[in-house]
C-alpha cells in the first residue's frame, strides 16, 4: 500500500466519522452527505488498491 492509498483510506475514515458525529450531535440530515462522500471515497480507494500489480516478477 503506497502513501496515496493510505491517505485515501485516512480521508475516508475522517469523512465518515465527521458525518456520524455531526449527525449524532446536531440531528441535521445534512451530515448524511458526509457519509455518502465517505462511501464514494472508500470505493475509489478499494478499486485503486485492486488495480495495483503485486510486487515481484509477473511472469510465471
C-alpha positions, 0 to 999 in steps of 0.5 A, spaced: 500 500 500 503 506 497 502 513 501 496 515 496 492 509 498 493 510 505 491 517 505 485 515 501 483 510 506 485 516 512 480 521 508 475 516 508 475 514 515 475 522 517 469 523 512 465 518 515 466 519 522 465 527 521 458 525 518 456 520 524 458 525 529 455 531 526 449 527 525 449 524 532 450 531 535 446 536 531 440 531 528 441 535 521 440 530 515 445 534 512 451 530 515 448 524 511 452 527 505 458 526 509 457 519 509 455 518 502 462 522 500 465 517 505 462 511 501 464 514 494 471 515 497 472 508 500 470 505 493 475 509 489 480 507 494 478 499 494 478 499 486 485 503 486 488 498 491 485 492 486 488 495 480 495 495 483 500 489 480 503 485 486 510 486 487 515 481 484 516 478 477 509 477 473 511 472 469 510 465 471 
